[in-house]
């Protein structure tokens, strides 16, 4: 199934130039999917995580992460306002300059961000993770779903936050894949995967804990890439693909091998940066606690 998906994507012209072209955002989605909560001035911290970490099942027992300062308040206001300009200007300094003007801050503040565009992407990633946590803590109903359905629902909620920016998301992936930005990119994706497994109520221990998170990282990343060329109404084909992959998360050997093929085929079609990003996510997930799962 992963290889079929890779052929579909490459057959649709998923090349580096294709990824950098704009696509049309369905009118059924609006930019308030994620920007409604983008007013936060803080972002979530990384929990100590591992097989012995407390598991959360999304029962509304209270926040599992406390925010930590990531940017100065003024910087956060600028980044939040900048997101409104991403659909038009991309993940760029121009968007950040426009955002600074929106909140009455001198555009010179853009120079205070050491990695410019990467700061904007990373702010968005952190805010979306916090929004997902908030959804779970506010009573998201998962109790009547089997674990694979919970995984699919949580990944779908998270990926839907990217829809208003889908035409510019290939650019965000390229920024994340830049060597300077890779450590933070991996860390943020590892946090997301960890949160999803905790919410699902995973009780795995030892090696299984790391392997499952490796697999889920692959499920998320492949669905994210699949989504980029999906022109079906409201991304129906993407969600069908995700449902199948969610089931694979519980067939570890099959899922790891098929995701490996997917990464190889996509890497051959669009270059090593995207393949490297996926590989790094998987390797990070497998080595966080000394797991032995190999990278692609």
VOFI-563106 format. One record per residue: residue in three letters; x, y, z of N, C-alpha, C in turn. Coordinates in pm, whole numbers, plus 32768, in hexadecimal, padded with zeros to 4 digits. Atoms other than C-alpha are relative to their C-alpha. Last residue first. Layout:
# VOFI-563106
ALAXYZXYZXYZ;...
***
This chain:
# VOFI-563106
UNK800F802B8089860581778291808680067FB8;UNK803F7F9B80558667818B83FA7FF57FCB7F73;UNK7FA97FB5805986AC805884C97FB380667FB1;UNK803A7FFB808585D97FEC85F1805780567FA6;UNK7FA58033806586C27FA787147FC880067F75;UNK803F8069804F8626807A8822805A7FD67F8E;UNK7FA1806D80188716813D89007FC27F8E7FB5;UNK7FE480477F848616821F899C80597F887FEC;UNK80147FA77F8E85F9832E889A801F7FB98084;UNK7F877FF57FAE8695824887977FEE8054807C;UNK7FCC80837FD8856581C186DF80778008805F;UNK806180497FAF84A3830886D4803A7F7D8035;UNK800E7FBD7F7F85D383CA86607FA27FB3805A;UNK7F8980207FB1861982CB85517FF88040808A;UNK8007808C7FD684B482DF84CF80787FDC8059;UNK807080107FA284B1845984C97FFE7F728037;UNK7FD87FC87F808609845F842D7F957FF48069;UNK7FA1805B7FBF85A48376831880258031808B;UNK804B80747FD18473844982CA805D7F9E8048;UNK80567FD47F948544858582B67FB47F8A803B;UNK7FAE7FEE7F88864F84D581EB7FAE802C8076;UNK7FE280857FCE854E845C80F08051800B8080;UNK807A80337FC484D185BF80D080157F738038;UNK80257FAF7F8B862E864B809F7F837FCA8044;UNK7FDF803A7F7F86A8852C7FC77FD180518078;UNK7F807FD97FC8860285847E81800E7FD48090;UNK7FFB7F727FDE84A3858D7DFA8084802C803D;UNK804E7FA78054847684467D4080148093801C;UNK7FD2800A808A858783667DCC7FBA80657FA7;UNK7F7A7FC58008853C83DF7F2B80377FFD7F73;UNK80127F6F7FFF83CA83957EF7808880467FF5;UNK803C7FDA807F841E82307E937FEC80967FF6;UNK7FA08015806B850F81FA7FB27FC980327F7B;UNK7F967F9B7FF48427829680B380657FF47F8F;UNK803A7F7E8020830081C3803D806D806C8001;UNK800F7FF8809183CD8084803C7FCE80887FD5;UNK7F797FF98037843680C381A37FFA800B7F69;UNK7FD97F737FF582CD810C8202808D80147FC9;UNK80467FB8806882757FB3817B802280958005;UNK7FCC8023808483837F0A824B7FBD80517F92;UNK7F787FCD800E832F7FC3838C80367FE37F75;UNK80037F6E800D81BA7F878363808C80397FEC;UNK80347FD8808281D67E148321800B80957FEB;UNK7FA1802D806682B67DD1844C7FD4802D7F75;UNK7F847FB5800181E57EA68537805F7FD97F8F;UNK7FBA806C804580897E2684EB808C80367FE5;UNK800280727FA57FD87EFF85ED80377F827FBD;UNK7FB27FDB7F89802F8043853B80047F8E8064;UNK7F788034800A7FB47F9883FF8055801F807B;UNK8006808E7FDF7E4E7FD9846A808B7FC27FFC;UNK8018800A7F707E97814B846F7FF97F70802D;UNK7F7E7FF77FBE7F2D812983127FF27FF88098;UNK7FB7807C80197DE380B1828780867FFF8049;UNK8047806C7FB97D2581CC832C80487F7B7FEF;UNK7FDD7FF97F727E2B82C482B27FBE7F90804E;UNK7F76802F7FF47E01825A8147802A7FFB8092;UNK8009809180167C8A8287816A808A7FC0800B;UNK8036803A7F847CC983DD82087FEC7F697FF1;UNK7F9B7FFB7F967DAC843F80E87FCE7FBD807E;UNK7F9E806A801B7CB483C87FE5806E7FFD8069;UNK803880847FDE7BA2849B808480647F8F7FE9;UNK7F92805D7FE47C7485D6807B7FCF7F748026;UNK7FE27FFE7F717B4786C0809280657F948029;UNK804E7FA47FAC7AE286607F2F80217FF08094;UNK808780337FE97C0185A67E857FB4805F805C;UNK80627F9D802D7D2986787E127F707FCD800D;UNK808880347FFB7E2E85B97ED97F9E806F7FD8;UNK8032800880897F8786297E6B7F737FC87FF9;UNK7FD47F8F8051800886AB7FB97FCC7FFD7F71;UNK80647F9580007F3A85BA808C8023806F7F9D;UNK806E802C80588019849380377F9C80727FEC;UNK7FD07FF18089813C855080D67F947FDA7F9C;UNK7FE87F7280178088857C8222802C80197F70;UNK80837FC48017800784188214800D80947FE0;UNK802D802B8084816C839C81E97F7680387FDF;UNK7FB47FBF806A81E58471830A7FD27FD77F76;UNK801C7F71800880D3840B83FE804580407F87;UNK808D7FF1802880E7829683B87FDF80947FEE;UNK800B801E808F826482A183C67F7380107FCB;UNK7FBD7F9480468265834E85177FFA7FED7F6A;UNK80617F9380088165824E8589803C807B7FBD;UNK8066802080648255813785327F9F80737FF0;UNK7FBF7FFC8082837581D185F37F997FE97F92;UNK7FF37F73801F828E82108719804980157F7C;UNK80847FCA8022822880A68718800780937FDB;UNK8024803080858393803687087F79803A7FD6;UNK7FB57FB5806483F3811088307FD97FD67F72;UNK80227F727FF182E5808E8919804380517F92;UNK807D7FE58046830D7F2C88977FDB80938006;UNK7FE77FEA808E847A7F3189047F8080217FB4;UNK7F7E8025803684287F638A778007801A7F69;UNK7F8A7FE67FAE82B87F828AC6807C7FD67FB4;UNK7F89804D8023816D7F9E8A1080768025805A;UNK7FC380357F87803D80258AC4807E7FB17FE5;UNK7FA0806C80157FB9810689B280437FD68082;UNK7FFF80557F8A7E9181D38A21805C7F8A7FF2;UNK803E808080277E3C827688D47FF77FA28077;UNK80907FEA80057E8783C389787FB57F807FDA;UNK80317FF07F777FE3835289DA7F69800E8002;UNK800080847FC0802182D2887A7FCD8008808F;UNK80698054803C7FB0841D87E47FFB7F788043;UNK80837FD37FD0808284ED88D37F907FA87FCB;UNK800B80267F7481BC8425888C7F7680248036;UNK801680917FFF8189844A87157FED7FCF808F;UNK808680198035816585C3873B7FDD7F6B8007;UNK80607FD67F9B829885DF881A7F717FE37FD5;UNK7FFD80657F968364851287247F9E8022806F;UNK804D8073803082F285F8860E80007F8F8067;UNK808E7FDD80018367872786D17FA97F8D7FD0;UNK80317FF97F7884B7868A87237F6A801D8003;UNK800E80887FCD84F7862685BD7FC28000808B;UNK806B8042804C84B3878585407FE77F738034;UNK80817FD27FCA8586881C86577F8C7FBE7FB9;UNK8012802E7F7686B2874685FA7F7A802B803D;UNK8026808C7FEE867E877984817FEE7FD78093;UNK808380097FC0868188F4847B7FD67F728025;UNK80017FAE7F8787F1892F84337F807FED804F;UNK7FAE80387F9487F9880883407FFE80508083;UNK7F7D7FBF800686D58890827380537FD18078;UNK7F99805F802A85BE878C8274808A803F7FF6;UNK7FE780607F9584D38867834280737FA27FDE;UNK7FBF7FB77F9384F4897F824380237FA18072;UNK7F787FE3802B84A8888E8128804E804B806C;UNK7FB3807D7FF7837B880B81E3809180167FD7;UNK7FE680187F7182FD896F821480517F818013;UNK7F967FA37FD8832689B0809E80237FEC8093;UNK7F8180358033825B887780548077805A8023;UNK7FC480617FA5815689098141807D7FBD7FC8;UNK7F797FD87FD981198A42807380447F988059;UNK7FB87FD780787FE789D17FB280908027801E;UNK7FD38074804C7F74891180E5804E80277F84;UNK7F797FE1802D7F6E8A4281C980337F977F9C;UNK7FFC7F7680317DF88A498214808780287FC5;UNK80497FEA807C7E0688CC821B800280927FD2;UNK7FA67FD2806A7F1888B3831F7FB780247F80;UNK7FCF7F7B7FDA7E2A889F8449805C803A7F95;UNK80627F9D802F7D7F877F83978029808E8026;UNK7FE37FDC808A7EBE86BB83CE7F9D80657FC7;UNK7F847FB4800A7E9586C48549801D802C7F70;UNK80157F7D7FC07D28865F854C807E80567FF0;UNK80537FAE80597D74854B84517FE9808B803B;UNK7FAB7FD1806E7E9384C885247FB080577FA1;UNK7FA27F9D7FCC7DB184BB8655805C80377F93;UNK80497F867FDE7C95840D859F805F806E802E;UNK802A7FBD807B7D77830E84FA7FBB8084801E;UNK7F8A7FCD80447E2082B586437FD880507F84;UNK7FD37F8C7FB27CD3829486F4807980417FBE;UNK80597F9280237C5581B385DD8024807E804E;UNK7FD97FD180857D8480D286077FA980737FD2;UNK7F837FB380067D4580C3877F802780327F76;UNK7F92805D7FE97BD3805B87658083804E7FEC;UNK7FAF802380747ADE81798785806A7F9A8026;UNK80468068804B79C7819A8884804B7FD47F82;UNK801880777FB07A9E825489827FC17F8D7FB1;UNK7FB7806E803F7B2F834F888E7FDB7F7A803D;UNK803880857FE77A4D847788D9804B7F967FAF;UNK800D804380817B1B85B788E97FD77F6F8017;UNK8063806B80017AD8863E8A467FE97FBF7F7A;UNK80867FC67FF77B8087908A637F927F977FF2;UNK801F7FDD7F767CC986E78AB57F74803A8011;UNK800B807B7FB17CD7864189617FD38020808E;UNK8076804980307C8C878288A57FEA7F828052;UNK80777FBD7FCC7D848841897C7F807FB97FD5;UNK800980207F717E94874589307F83803D803D;UNK802A808C7FF97E4E876B87BB7FF07FD58091;UNK808D800380237E5E88E787DE7FC97F718005;UNK804B7FD27F8D7FA888CA88967F6A7FFE7FE6;UNK7FF980697F9B803387F5877E7FB1802A807B;UNK805C8069802A7FB588F4868380027F8A8061;UNK80887FD57FE4805F8A0C87417F997F977FD8;UNK801880017F7081AA895687497F7080258021;UNK8000808B7FD381A1890C85D37FE17FF68095;UNK807B8040802E81408A72857E7FF67F708032;UNK806A7FC67FAE825A8AFE86527F7A7FC07FDC;UNK7FFA80427F7E83488A0D85A87F9780378061;UNK8030808A800E82DF8A82844F7FFB7FBB8088;UNK808F7FFA801F83058BF084B07FC47F747FF3;UNK80467FDB7F8584548BB985597F6A80037FEA;UNK800B80787FAE84CF8B0084267FB6801D8081;UNK8074804E802C84828C3183507FEB7F838056;UNK80657FC1805285788D0B84187F877FA57FE2;UNK80138054807686838C2784A87F84802A7FB0;UNK7F8180328034871B8D0F85AD7FEF7FAF7F80;UNK80138090800B85DB8DD285E2807B7FC67FBA;UNK7FE6803D7F7D863B8F2D865B7FEC7F6A8000;UNK7F72801E7FEF865D8FA784F480217FC08085;UNK7FE6807C804A84E58F8B84C780927FD7800F;UNK800480707FA184C8909185D9801C7F7C7FBA;UNK7F7780267FDD853C919484D980037F8B8062;UNK7FD38075804D83D891908455808D7FD38020;UNK7FA27FE0806B838092818572802A7F827FB6;UNK7F7580137FD7825592098639805A801E7F89;UNK7FC27F817FDB80F3928B860D808E7FF58033;UNK80087FEE7F6E8045913B8617804C807C802F;UNK808B80147FD17FF3912D84A57FF3801D8094;UNK804A7F858018814691C3844E7F717FF68033;UNK7FD07F9D7FA081F7909F84F27FB580847FEF;UNK8038801C7F7C81208FAB8432802B80668067;UNK808D7FD980058178904A82E57FBD7FEB8087;UNK80017F6E800382EA902F833C7F7180357FFF;UNK7FE17FD37F7982BA8EC4839E800180988009;UNK8076801A7FAD820A8E79825780178031808E;UNK80677FA2802983248F2281997F827FEE8052;UNK7FEA7F857FB484248E5E82627F9880697FDD;UNK7F957FA5802C838D8D2A81C8801280758061;UNK7FB87FFF7F7F82B58BFB820B807F80527FEA;UNK7FAF80747FDE81D88C4D80E08042800F8089;UNK7F717FE1800A81668DA4806F805B7F8A801E;UNK7FDF7FA880717FF68D6B80208097800F7FEB;UNK8042803380787F978C3F80F9802480527F84;UNK7FB68071803A809E8CAB81F77FC07FCF7F7E;UNK7FC87FDA8082800A8E05823880447F8C7FB8;UNK806C7FD380577F1F8DAD8356803180207F73;UNK80438075803980388CE483F47F8F80287FA2;UNK7FC38025808080FE8E2584207FB97F8C7FBD;UNK80397FAD806A80108EA1852E80367FD97F77;UNK808E801E8009806D8D7F86117FBE804E7F8F;UNK800E8082804181DD8DA985C57F6E7FDB7FEE;UNK7FDC7FF0808D81CF8F1C86177FEE7F7C7FB5;UNK806C7FB5803F81168EE5875C801A80107F6A;UNK8070805B801182108DD787BA7F8980457FBD;UNK7FE1805A806E83328EC3877E7F8A7FA27FE3;UNK800C7FB1807B82938FCC885D801C7FAA7F85;UNK808D7FE3801C825E8ED189737FEE804A7F7C;UNK802A7F8C7FB683C48E51895F7F7180217FD7;UNK7FE07F80803C83D48CFC88C37FDC806F8062;UNK7FB08023807483DB8B9C894C802F807C7FB8;UNK7FDF7F93805C835A8BD68AAB80577FCE7F8F;UNK7F817FC17FDA82DB8A8F8B39801B80737FA0;UNK7FB77FB18063817D8A058B33808280368038;UNK800A7F747FDC811588F08C1F805180517F9C;UNK7F877FB3801980D6879B8B937FE6808F802E;UNK7F8E80597FE87FDF868F8BFD808380487FEA;UNK7F907FF6805D7EC087828C2480727FA38026;UNK7FB27F867FF17D9987058CF2807780007FA2;UNK7FCF7FF77F787CE785BC8D318055807C8017;UNK801A7F7B7FCC7C1C85E68BF480308012808F;UNK807980047FAF7C0884738BA47FE280868040;UNK80597F99802E7D0084888A867F7F8006804D;UNK8064803880597DA2833D8ACE7F9C80667FD2;UNK807B7FB27FFC7EE583B98B677F9F7FC87F9C;UNK805180048079800482D48BBC7F8380518013;UNK808F80117FE8810383298CC67FB480067F7F;UNK804A7F837FF4826782FA8C527F6E7FE48014;UNK80357FF07F78830981AB8C9E7FB1807F8012;UNK805E80687FDB833581418B347FC480128089;UNK7FC48083800B83D3828E8ADE7F9C7F99802E;UNK805580698035838E83FE8AEF804F7F807FF1;UNK7FAC80757FF8841085218BB87FA97F8C7FD3;UNK800680527F88832386228B3780737F9E8002;UNK7FEF808E801A8387871E8A337FFB7FB68085;UNK7F7C80367FE682FB88738A7880047F6D7FDB;UNK7FF0806D7FA281C9890989D9808E7FD0800F;UNK8015807D804481C68A63893E80247F8E805D;UNK7FA880697FD1819F8BBD89CB7FDF7F817FB5;UNK7F777FCB800181158D03894E80637F998032;UNK7FAD80277F8F7FC98C6F88EB808A803E7FF4;UNK7FE07F8D7FAE7F008D3787EE80567FDF8076;UNK7F777FD480137F138C2286F0802480798054;UNK7FBA80117F807DDD8B758773808E80357FF9;UNK805A7FDB7F937CEC8BE4866680447FF48086;UNK7FE27F7A7FD17E128BD985777FA2802E806D;UNK7F917FFD7FA27DF98A6185618016808B8038;UNK7FE880867FCA7CB28A1184BA806E80028067;UNK800D80007F6E7C698B85849A80137F77803D;UNK7F827FF17FB97CFD8B89833E7FF37FFE8097;UNK7FDE7F747FEB7BC88AFE82A1807980098059;UNK7FA47FEA7F927B7689AD8209801E8094800C;UNK804180327F877A3F896A8139805A800F807A;UNK80477F947FBB7ACF8A4D802C7FBF7FD38080;UNK8091801080087BCA89437FCB7FBA80698054;UNK803580287F7F7D2D89D57FBF7F697FF27FF4;UNK80767FB87FD27DAE89DE7E597FD07FC88085;UNK8078804C801C7F1289707E177F8C804D803B;UNK80777FF07FAC804B8A437E007F927FA27FD2;UNK806C7FB5803F818E89CC7D637F888004805D;UNK7FF47F727FE282B8896C7E3B7F9880547FBA;UNK801E7FE67F73825A88007E46800380948020;UNK809080147FEC824A87EE7CCB7FDA80228090;UNK80447F8B803783A888837CAF7F6A7FF78014;UNK7FE07F8B7FAE8433877F7D9E7FB9807C7FCC;UNK7F717FE38008837B866E7CEB801B807A8056;UNK7FCB7FD07F80822685DB7D358098800A7FF7;UNK7F9C7F98801681AA85C57BCF80388039807F;UNK80437F7E80048064850E7C04806280727FED;UNK804B7FFB807D811283CB7BA97FB680837FEF;UNK7F9F7FE28067820684127CC27FBE80077F78;UNK7FCB7F7A7FEB80E984277DBA806080277F91;UNK806C7FA18019803182F77D348034808F800A;UNK80117FFA80918172822E7D237F9580647FDA;UNK7F8C7FBA803781BA82867E8E7FF4800E7F69;UNK80107F717FE4805882247EF48074804F7FC5;UNK80697FD1805A807880D37E4A7FED80968011;UNK7FC17FF4808381C180A57EFF7F9B802F7F99;UNK7FA87F8C8000811A80F3804B803E80147F76;UNK80537F8780008000800080008056807E8000;
***
